[in-house]
Amino acid sequence: MLKMNFKNYEMAIKTKINSITIKGIRGAKNSLELPLNGKSIVLYGDNGTGKSSISDALEWFYTNRVSHLSSNSEIDLKDALRNSTLDKDEVSEIKMSFVKETSLDCSKTLFNKRDNLTTDFSNTTDDFKKYLELSKEENLMLRYQFLTDFIDNTKSDKLKYLSDIIGFSEVTKKKEVLKKSYNSIKTEIKNQNFEAQTRIQKETLIEKLGAAISQEENLFEKINEKIKPLKTGIEVKKLEDVDKVLIHLKNATNNKLNKELAFLEKANTVLETLKSEIEFIDSEYTTYFDEFELIANDVESIMQTFLSELLIAGDTVLAKKYHKNDSCPLCLQPKSIEELRVEIASRLKEVEESSKKKASFDKAKELLKSITIERIKRLETILSEPQIEVVESKLIKKGVAALKERINEYQKASIERVTSGNKIPKSEALKLLDSDFEFQTGLTSRIKQIQDIFKKDNSAVLYSNISASKDAFLKIKLFEKQKAKLEKQRKTLEIIYNEFVKVQKEGLENFITNFSDKINEYYQYMNPDEPFQEIKIVTIGDEDELSGITIEYKYNGNWVSPPQKYFSESHLNCFGLSFFLASVNAFNNKNEFIVLDDVISSFDSNHRKKFAELIFEKFSKYQVLLLTHEEDWFTNFVSPLAKNKGWLINEIKWTEDKGTHFDEEPHELKERIEMNLAASKIDDLGNPIRKYLEHSLKAIAFHIEAKLTFQYNNTNEHRMPYELLTRIKSEIKEHSPELKSQFPLIDKILVSPILNNLSHASTFNSKIGDLKAFWSDIKELEKIFICHHVGCKKPDVSLKNYDNVAKKIRCGGCGETKYEWRK
């Protein structure tokens, strides 16, 4: 089924087909022409006549595929499309012309080029390319095998299918981007652990200035208190003043010791922060480990998530009956198709559960990975300090590097493939221990030594304390700013996401309500007074996470789901047809034609009747190409309705010589008969002569209003020559003494053994002389009722041209051919 969401491109003219010409495609060996001029048409063709050559060619033209051929990987589509009887150099072609849109007229050809079948379009304009691209998404064609596709899909596939045709899937993608961004910010906030980092810096402020300062004015006040005894002449009112104080104090201190102390305190802060995060890191790793174990212990089911597409494809193959034997289409082992589909449905449900497990695992994995990366980055800032390379920092460098390796073990575990079969270490094997920080004792001891030295030099102590305080204060402000920024983003995205989900669901449900109403309208039209009521599509899942849609209806007043519970095959197909027609109504904004190929095969007689009435009543504005092999339905119901509505009607034939074709016009038959008689080729001439004689006699009977017994509908199209001749003779006998003189000719035809051997299925052959004589009599009879005066524009002798004064029947042009006729 072709699908469409028409949102961004407006075309004022609704496209209808002017004509279709197919040559060398499927069963159409010679040129098969459908001059439609925007009209609807009903086409009858028995199985095997190549009826679907038309729908195959149209589907190929618009989508470059043919669904029932493209689904079989063993079939070469181009080779299957091309009529097998064509010579290598002949071109296969479908030529389309459109009503009032000649700029879109185009031929699509299939031809050999360097021994490879190649496709080409004759129209390469941007307008045509845009039209073709949009048309690929419209609901243009329905075949019988598509009717229950939507119903048989899984609930999640139903949602995807409906989402695709209404453009909802694109909206869902945007929702997923929002959700991913929102979760990413939440993860970053957790990963940064702002609380722990801020706490360490506040401890530094308490140690250096004796207070946990949160405002700039408090920082400046404390610094001014500390430097007041030095009488520096500097009053700190802004951060730049703090730098002035530090420069003043630096000149009076040991610069080398200042650098060492700054490095040691920075390293100590990083180590203290990491030490405070041991439980945090361990907790996140434990969560990851548990998720890893859960997945690793059920790898087989997780591996199924990678097979979901194969399972869905397999179910599609079975649902569409591409594989009809009771065996598995992959291994060919004996298995009931129904059992296979039940098993696939069960496995898909398991896959769905496994996918949820995997999503939870992936979340834990990503968080652990980001935590380890951030901590390694902090340790690397220490290892990148120039002071780390001095001899005195040797143990510090070794200890920090060892911690980095310990964190690296966490990171290695975070990137281990869960399907590898490898185990990851338990939490206790990786958890950081106090012994990992033993080297910090030497670091803090050296800090104390330097501070003791500085105690003898008040300027040095002040420099160290003020410098460390300034850095701690700025870091706290940076953390607050970063956290506030991320929290603002999180809250904003949360609001946007929640509103987006709300509007998205409301939009989908509003559409589904209207769409369901239309489906129900069409279904009830075809199934009046039945116990199935209020058919509707229903969403499944949480407000922010729709997982699928299902179909519900009321059966004898109770809600029921799914449709297969009580629906017969005919009811299911009625629903499929209603869904398609509702889609056409909702989405076909450009093309105003649809192709319905043998869609009523499983319908009972009542449903067939109601379907035809539905198409003629509800889809009168559309150009419909209706193809069927159901002769009784075509003959006794569709054709009379089609005639009444001004539709075109035709029958598709097939012969080995001509392939798929329409019945020849009378002039074509006459030309073929005379050509074969002249060449004494009498094989199989019986049927063409019969058809021509029937046509000629029906025309005469019509014009003289010969009274024939009533026959149902299309049976009238096949009145036998004997019956027609008898009624024509009776009409002449009653009304025209003058034309009685032609009875010998009529009787001669009536008693001819050739006439008595003619039938619809006859391959009768006679002697060439007898056939020529019989043909001569037919033409002689025609001459009586057709004016042969040159220039007569209406040569048929007809009661429509009756002369009431002269009491004569005559031709409608020159009036020279006339006969006595008494009413």
N, C-alpha and C positions, 0 to 999 in steps of 0.2 A: 504494500500500500504506500503510495507516495504521500509525503507529509508537508505541512506548510505553516509557518508563522509569518504573516505579512505585516511588518510593522514600519519599516524604514523606507519603503519605496512605494510611491503612489502612482498608479496608472489609471487614467480616467476611463479608457475604453476597456470594456469587458471582452476578453478574447473568445471568439468562437471559430470553429473550423470551416473554411470555405470548401476545401477539397483535400483528399488524401489519395496519393498514388503510391502503390507498393509494387516493386518489381524485384524478383530474385531473392525474396526474403521468406524463409520457412517454406510454406506450401505454395506461395505465390510465385510461380515460375515466370509467367508473362505479366504484363502490366495489369494490375488490379486497381481500378479507379472507383473512388467514392466521391462523386460531385454532390456535396451536402448543402452548400450555400447557407450555412448557419443553421440548417434544419436538423432535428433529431432523426434517428433512423433505428429501425429494428431489423436485425439480420438473423435469419435462420440458416443453420447449417448442420447437417447430420454429423455425428462423430466421425472424424477422419477426413472431413472435407477441407480442413485447414482454416476453420473459422478463427481460431486464436492467432493466426498469422497476423491479423489486423492489430489485436491488442499487444502481441509480442513486438511488432514493429513500432507501435506508439510508445511502449515502455522503453524500448531501446533508444528511440529518438530523444526522449526526455531525460533518461537516467543513465544511459550507456550500459544498461544491464537488462536482463530478463529474469525475474525472480525465480521462476521454476527451472531455469537453466543455470543461472549463476550460483545457485545454492549447491550444485553438484560439482565438486572439484575435479571430477574426471572428465567433465564436458568443457571443451574449448568453445566459449560463447560465440566468437566470431564465426568459427567453422559451423557451429550448430545453427546459427542464424541464416547463413548463406544457403540458398537452395542447392541441393546436391547435384542437380542436373545441369547447372550452368557451366559453360565453358570457362576456362581459366581466365580469359581476357574480358569476360562479361562483368558488368557492374551490378551489384545489389543496391537498392535505393528505396528510401521512403521520402516522398516529397510532400511537404505540408504548405498549404496556403491558408491565409486567415481572412475572415470577414473584416473589411475596413482597415486592416493593418498589413498592407502589402510589404511594409518595411521589415516585417518579421518572417516573410515567406522564406523557406529554406529547404534544401535537400540534404539528407544525410546519406552518404554513400559508403559502401564496403567493397573494396577492390584489392586485387593483388598488386603488390609492389615489391619487386625483388623477392618473389616467392613467399611474401608475408602478407596476410590480410591486414589492410589498413583502413582506418575510418577517417572521414573528412566531412566538414560542413561547408555548404556553398555560401552561407551567410556568416560573415565574420565581423559584423558591425557590433559596436558596444551595446546598442539597443537590444540586439538579438541575444548577445551573451548575457546581459542582465536579465532578459526575459527567461532564458533557459535556466539560469541559476535559481531564479525565484520559483520557476515551475517545478524544479526538482523537489521542492519542499511542499508543493500543494497536493491535495487529495484528489488525484485525477483518475485513478483506476482501482477497481475492485474485482478480484477474481474469487471464485468459490473457495479456494484453499485458504484465503486470508480471513474468512468470515469469523472464525473462532479464535484467531491468533490472540487478540487482546484479552479475551475471556480466559484462555488457557495459560497466559503468562503468570509468573509469580507476582505477588503483591508489589514487590520492589520494582520488578520490570514493568508492571502496569504504570507505576508512578513515573518511571523513567520515560516510558513511551508517551504518556500524556504530557509530561513535562517538555519533551522534545517538540511535540507538535504545536504547543501553545507558547513556546519560548520560555517556559518556566525554568527549564534546566539552566539557562543563562543566568537567571535571577538567583537560582540556587548556588551557582558557582560564586557569585558575588557575596552571597551569605557566607559561604565557606571561607572566602578570603577574609571577611570581617571576623569570623570566629577564630580563624588561625591567628590573625593579628592580635585579637583580644587575649587569647591563650598565651601567645608569645610574650606579651607585656606582663601578664600574671607570672609567667615563669621567670622573666628577667627580674621582677621585684623580689621573688623568692630567692633566686640565685644570688643576688647582690647581698642579701642578708644585712640590710641597712641598720637594723637594730643593734646587731653585734658590733659592726664597725663604728657606729656612733658611740656606743657604750665605752669602747676602748679609748676613743679620743676624749671623751668626757673624763675618764680616769686620768688621762694625761693632764688635762686642765686642772683637775683637783690637786694632782701631785705638784704641778709647777706653779700654780697661782693660788691654790687653796680653795678654789670654788669651781662648780660646774656652770660655766658661763654660757648663756644662750643669746645674749644681745651684744652688739658692738660697743655700745656705751659702757656696759659692764666690763668688757675686756679692756677698754681704754682706761677706765677708772682704776682697775687693778694694776695695770702697767705703770700708770702715773704714781700710784702708791709705792711701787717697788723702786722706781728710779728717783724718787724725791730726795732721798739722802745724798745722792750723787751730785745733785745740783748741776745737771747737764744743760739746763736752760731750754730744754725741749719739753713742750706739753703735747701729749698725744691726744689728738681730736679726730684723727682719721687713720686709715691703714698705712698711708704713706708716711705718717709720722712715726709709726712703729718701725718702719725700715730705717728712718733717720736715727732712731735710738739704737738699733742693732749695728748700724755702721759706726756710730760713736763708741759703742761698747766693744766692737770687734777690734778696733784700733788699739784698745787697751788690754787685749787678751791674747792668749796663745792660739793663733789661727789654726795650727795643726791639730791641736786638741779639740778645738771647736768642730772641725770637719769630722774628726773621728767620732766625737760624741753624737753629732747629728746623724751620722750613718748608723751608729749602734742603736740609737733610740728609734730610728726608722725601722731597722731590722727587728728590734724588740716588739714594736707595735704590730708589725706584720705577723710575727710569731704568736703574740698574745691573741690576736684576732683569730688566727688559725686554730690555736688551742681552744678558744671559746666555741669554735664551730665543730669540734670533734663529734658531739652528739648529733648535731644537725646533719653533717655529712653521713654519719653512720646510719641515721634514720632513713635518709633518702636512698642510701645504698641497700638497706634492708628491704625497702619497698621494691626496688629494682630487682634484687635477688629473688624475692618471692614471685614477682611477675615472670622473671626469666625461668624459674623452676616450673612454674605453671605451664608455660609454653613448651619448654624443653621436654616435659613429661608427656606432652601430647603433640609432638612434632607432626605426626601423621595428619591430624585434623588441621593443623596450621598450614601444612603443605597443600591442603585442599583449597585454601584461599587462592592459591596460584592456579588452581584448576577450575575456578568458578566460571570463567568464560567458556571453557570447554564443556562444562556441564550444561550451561545455558544453551550453548550452540547445539549440544546433543539433544536437549529437550525440544528445541525448535525443529530439528530434523524429524523427530518423532511426531511432534504436534502437527506439522505440516504434511506429514505422511510422505516425506521424500524417501523414507525407508519403510517399507510396508511388511516386510517379513518379520515373524516372531523370533527375532534374534537381535543381539547387540550389534549396532552398526559399526563398531570399532573392531571387536574381537570375533564377531559372527557366531558366538556361542548361543545356543538356543535359549530364548528368554521371551516371555510375553511382553509386548510393547507396553501394556498397561502397567505391568510390574516394574518395567524399566523406568517409566515416568514417575511412578510412586517412589522408587528408590532414588531417582535423581532429585525429586522434590525434598526428600528427607536429607539427602546429602547437602543440598543447597541451604537448608535450614541450619544444618551443622556448621556449614561454612559461615553463615551469618553470625552465629554465636562465636565461632573462632575468630572472625574479623573483629568483633567487639573486644575479645581477649587481647588480640594483637594490637589494637588501638591503645588499650590501657598500658600494655607493655611498652609500646613505642613512646608514649608520653613519659613514663618513668625513665626510660633509656635516654631520651633527649635532655631531661632535667639533670640527670646525673652527669651526662657529658658536659653540659654547660657549667655545672658547679665545679667540676674538675678543671676545666679550661680556665675559669676565672681564678681559682686558687693557684694553679701553676703560673698564671700570668703575674700574680702578686709576688710569688717567690722569685720569679725571674727578674722582677724589678730590683730585688736585693742583689741577685747574682750579677746584674749588669752595672752595679755601682763600682766606680773606680777603687773605692776603699776596700772592696772585697779581695783585691789582689795583693794587698800588703801582707807581710809575713804574719803580723799580729791577728789577721782575720782568717788565718788558715783553718782553724777549727770551725769557725762560723760558716765559711764557705762549704766545708765538708758536711756540716749538719744541715744547712739549707738544701744542699744538693740531694742529701739523703731523704729529706722530707719531700722534695720534688719527685723523687723516684717512688716514694710511698703513694703519693697522689697519682702518679702515673699508673700505678697498679689498678687504682679505681678506674682510671680512664681506659685502660686496656680491657677491663671487664665490661665497660660501657659500650665498647665497639665489637665485642664478641658476637658472631653470628649465632643466633639461637638455634638454627638448623644444622650447625656444624657438628653437633654431637659432643662438643667439648663442654666441660663443667667450668663454672666460674667460682672463684674463692668464696667461702662463706664470710659473713660480716666480720666475725671475730678475727679472721686471718688478715684482714686489711685495716681494721680500726686502729687509728693512731693512738700511741701509748705515751705515758709521761716520759718513758725512757727515750722516745724519739726527740724529746726536747731537752735532754740532759746538757747538751752543748750550750743551751741558753744560759746555764748557770754561769759559765765563764763570761758570757756576753754581759749579763747584768752586773757581774763582779767588776768588769772593766768600766762599766758606766759609773759604778759607785766610786771606783778609784779616781776617775776623771773629775767626778763631782766633788770628791774630797780635796783634790788639788785645787779646784775652783773655789772651794770654801775659803781658801786663803786669799783668793782674789774675787772680791764681791762682784766686780765687773764681769768676770767670766761666768759666775753663777747666774747673774742676771741675763747675760747674753744667751746662755743655754736655755734658761727657763722661758724667757720671752720668745725666743725663736721657736721652741717646741710648742708653746702655747698658741702662737700665731698660726703655726701649721695645723695644730689640732683643731683650732677654731674654724679655720678655712675649710678643712676637710669635713667638719660637721655641717657647715653651711652648704658645702658641695653635695654631701649625702642628702641633706634635707631638700635641696633644690632638685636633685636627680629623682629622689623618691616622689616629691610633689609632682614633678613633671610626668613621671610614669603613672602615678595614681590618677592624675587628671586625664591622661590618655586612656587609662583603663576604664575610668568612670564614663568618659565620653563614648568610648567604643562599646561599653556595656549598654548605654542608653541607645546608641545607634543600632546596635545589634538587636536588642530587645524590640525596638520599634520596627526595625526591618523585618524581623521574624513575624511580628504581629501583622504588619501590612501585607507581607508575603503570604501568610496563611489566609488572611481575610480575602486577598485578591484571588488566591487559588480556590478558596471555598465559594466565593461569589461566582467565579467562572464555572466551577464544577456544578453548582446549583443550577445555573442557567443551561449549562451543557446537558446535565441530567434531565432537565425538563424537556429539552428538545429530543433527546434519546427516547424518553418515556412517551412523548407525543407520537413519534414515528412507530414505536413498538406497539402502543395501544391501538394505533390506526390499523396495524396488520393483525392485531390479536384482540379484537373487541370482545367484551363479555367473558373474558377468561379470568381465572383466579390470581393471575400475576399482576400486581398493581404497584404504582409508585416506585418504579425502577430508578435507582440512583447510584452514583459513584460516591464512595465515602473514603476520607483520608484516614490513615492509620499512623499512630506515633505521637510523641510528645509535641508540644507546640513549637519547640525550636528544632525538632529533629523528626521530620516526617519520614517514615520508613516504607510506606507503600500506600496503595489504594486498593479497595476491594469493591465489589458490586453487591448491593443489597436490594431486596424487593419484598413487598408484602405478598404472602401466599395465604389465602383464606384469612386475611386479617393479621397474620403473624409475620414479623420480620425474619427473612431468611437470607443466608449467605453460605457458600457461593451459588451462582446461578445453576451450576451443574447438578445441584442437589435435587431439583425437581424439573428443570427444563429438559424437554426432548431435544433431539438434534435440530429439528425444525425451529423450535423456540430459540435455541442458542444461535442459530444462523440468522434468525430475525433480529436478535440483539446485535450481532456483529454488523448486520446491514444497517440497523438504526444508528449504531455508533459511527459507521463510515459516513452516512448521510448527514448526521449532525456535525461531523467534522467538516464536510463540504460546506454546509451552511455557515459554519463559524469562521472558516479560514480561507476559503477560495475567493480571494479578493481580486485576483487578476483573471484567471481562466474561468470561463462560464460553460465549460463542457466537462462531462464525466463519461468514463467507459465502464460499463458493467458487463463482465464476461462470465456468462453461465452461473449467475449467483443464486439461482433458485432450484438447483438440482435436487437438494434434499427437502424442499418445501412440499407440503401436501397441497392439494388442489385449492383449498380455501386460502391458504397463505399466499399461494402464487397469484390468485385473483386480487387479494388485498394489496400485495406488493405492486402489481401493475397499476392499480388505482392510485396508490400512494405516489408513484413516480409521475403519473399524468396530472395529478392534482397539486401536489406539494412542490414539484420541481419543474413546473411548466416554463419557468424563465431560463432553465438550463438547457443546453444542447446535450442530449443523451445519446450515446452509442450503446445500444442494448443488443448483446449477442446471446443467442440461445440455441441449444440443440433439442429443446423440448417441443416437438412438433405440435402436439395437441394444444398446448398453452399458446404457442405462436399462432396456430390456425384459428382456434376458436375463441381466443380472448384478446391477445395483444394486438393482432393485426386490425380487428375492427376498431378498437380504441385508437390505435395509431392513425388509421385512416381518418377518423373523426377529428383528430387533433392536428391533422396536416403533417404527420410524420412521413418520412420515406420508409418504404418496405422493400426488402429484397431477400433473395435466397442465394446462399453460397453453394457452389458445386465444386466437384473435383473430378478431373480425368487425368489419366497418365500423360496424355498429350499436352493438355493445357494447364495442368496443376490446379490450384485454387482459382476459381473464377466465378463471375456472376452469369446468370442466364443470358444467352445471346439475344439481342434485339431482333425483331422480325426481319429487318433488311439484311442483318448479318447472316441469319439462317438461310434466307432466300439466296443470297450470294454464294454461300457455301454449297447449298444443294445443287444449284445450277452449274457451279464450277465442277463438282464431282460427277454430275450426270454427263457433262460435256467430255470429261476425261474417262467416262465409263467406270468410275470408282464408286461402286455401289455398297461397299462394306459399311454396315451400321448406318445406312441412310434412313432406315425405318423411323427411328426416334426423332431426328430433325424434321422429317416430313410431317410426322404427327404433330409436333409442336407448332410448326408453321400453319398447318391446317386448322388446328384448334384456335390459334390466334385469329386467323382470317374469319372462321365461322363465328367466333364470339363477337367480332366486330360487326358482322352482318346481323347477327341476332340482336345485338344491342341497338343498331340503327333502325331495324324494323319492329323493334319491341316484341320479339318472339317470346312467348310465355313459357318459361321453363319452370319445372317443379322446384320448390324451395330446397336449398341445401345449405348446411351450416358453412358460413364464412369461406375459408380457403378452399373448401371442396369445389366452390364455384370456379376456382382458378383451373381446375382440372376436369371440366366437362368433357366427356368423350365425344369425338367427332360424329359418331352415329347418332347420339342423342341430339346434338346440335343441328345436324342436317334434317332430322325428322321434324323438329320443332319449326325450323325455318320453312320447310315444305308445307307444314300445316298452316302457318301464318300466311303464306302466299296463297294457298288454296282458298282461305277464308276471305282475303282482302283484294287479291289482284288477279283477275282473269287473264290479264295481259302477260303476267310473269309465269302463268301455268305452262306456257310454251317452253319454259326452261326445265320442266320436270324431267324430261329424258336425261339431261345432263346431271341433274341432282341424283336421279335414280341410278345412273351409270356409276357415280361415285359411291352411292350407298351399297350397291351389290358387288363392288370391286373386291376381289379376294385380298387385295393389298390393304384396303381399309380394315377388313376384319382381322388382319394379322398385326395391325399397329397397336402398340400399348406403351405404357410409360417405361416398362423394363425390357421391351423387346429389342433383340439384336437381329430382327428379321431382315433377310436379304432376298431379293427377287431378281428376275431377269431384267437386264437393262432396258429392254424394250417396254416391258410392262411398267416399270417405274417411270420412264419418260412419258408414257401415255397417261398414267395416273397424275403425274405432275402437270401435264398439259391441261387436264380436266380441271384441276384446282385453280390454275391461272385463268381458265375460261370462266369459271364460276365467279372469280374475283372481279373480272371485267364487267359483269352484269351490275355490280353494286358500287363500282368505282368509275367516276367520269374520267375519260381519257382525252378530253378536249384540251388542247394546248392553252395554258394560262388559267385553267380552272384552279382557284386557290383553295377551295373546299370541296374536294372531289367525292367524298363519301355521300352515297345516296341514303338519305335518312328522313325519318318522320319529323325530325326537327325542322326540316325545310318543306313541310307539306303545303301544297297549294290548295287552299280551301275552295277556290273558284273552279279550277280545272279538275279538282279531286285527284290530284296526282302527287306521288312521292318523287322527290328529285334531289339532285346534288345541291350543295350549298353555295357553289361558286357561280359558274356560268348558267346553271339551270337547264342546260341542253340535254343532259341525261335524266330521263323521267319516265315513270311508269304509272299506269292507272292503279289507284289504290282507294278502296272504299273503306271508310271508317265504320 
